[in-house]
């Protein structure tokens, strides 16, 4: 299996410094600062990358379980919302909410929810984040 890479560079102090996050061969990077991470200001954060990675992994896993059961999805769109909280004198990712909207012809919401729960439990990113509460919200369109 391939090894994937991401990198980060930081310059300066924690509160006045700045950095860039890079994924794969992306040379442009996503700028991040203390303010963009902890105060919801303009810029990115490592948690956004975790949210995107989890959303992507979950969407692929869901497509796999649905297709394997004969329900080929037309579209799956997932957003990963990562909650960062101050706890025990430091910052902690406390939970991730996966918000999934999908179009799956011929499938009802109750059955869709079962497939989605299976995908949430078994996607590699969920497994890596085992100690974090992972919530799931689903909607069929």
FENZICOR-V161235 format. One record per residue. N is the residue number from 1. RES is the residue in one letter. OMEGA is omega in whole degrees, 0 to 359 (* if undefined). BURIAL is b if it has 9 or more other C-alpha atoms within 8 Angstrom, else e. Layout:
BEGIN
N RES OMEGA BURIAL
N RES OMEGA BURIAL
END
This chain:
BEGIN
1 X 180 e
2 X 173 e
3 X 180 e
4 X 182 e
5 X 171 e
6 X 180 e
7 X 178 e
8 X 173 e
9 X 180 e
10 X 178 e
11 X 176 e
12 X 181 e
13 X 180 e
14 X 187 e
15 X 181 e
16 X 184 e
17 X 178 b
18 X 181 b
19 X 176 b
20 X 177 b
21 X 180 b
22 X 179 b
23 X 179 b
24 X 181 e
25 X 179 e
26 X 181 e
27 X 182 e
28 X 178 e
29 X 175 b
30 X 181 b
31 X 174 b
32 X 180 b
33 X 174 b
34 X 182 b
35 X 181 b
36 X 181 b
37 X 188 b
38 X 184 e
39 X 178 e
40 X 175 e
41 X 181 e
42 X 181 e
43 X 184 b
44 X 176 b
45 X 175 b
46 X 181 e
47 X 176 e
48 X 178 b
49 X 176 e
50 X 179 b
51 X 179 b
52 X 180 b
53 X 181 b
54 X 179 b
55 X 180 b
56 X 180 b
57 X 180 b
58 X 181 b
59 X 178 b
60 X 179 e
61 X 179 b
62 X 177 b
63 X 180 b
64 X 182 e
65 X 178 b
66 X 181 b
67 X 179 b
68 X 179 e
69 X 178 e
70 X 180 e
71 X 183 b
72 X 181 b
73 X 173 b
74 X 184 e
75 X 172 e
76 X 177 b
77 X 182 e
78 X 173 b
79 X 176 b
80 X 179 b
81 X 184 b
82 X 180 b
83 X 178 e
84 X 183 b
85 X 173 e
86 X 186 e
87 X 177 e
88 X 176 e
89 X 179 e
90 X 179 e
91 X 184 b
92 X 169 e
93 X 186 b
94 X 180 b
95 X 174 b
96 X 175 b
97 X 175 b
98 X 177 b
99 X 186 b
100 X 174 b
101 X 185 b
102 X 172 b
103 X 181 b
104 X 183 b
105 X 174 e
106 X 182 e
107 X 178 e
108 X 184 e
109 X 182 e
110 X 178 e
111 X 178 e
112 X 180 b
113 X 178 b
114 X 177 e
115 X 181 b
116 X 178 b
117 X 178 b
118 X 179 b
119 X 179 b
120 X 182 b
121 X 190 e
122 X 179 b
123 X 184 b
124 X 180 e
125 X 175 b
126 X 180 b
127 X 178 b
128 X 182 e
129 X 187 e
130 X 184 e
131 X 183 e
132 X 176 b
133 X 178 e
134 X 179 b
135 X 181 e
136 X 173 b
137 X 184 e
138 X 178 b
139 X 174 e
140 X 178 e
141 X * e
END
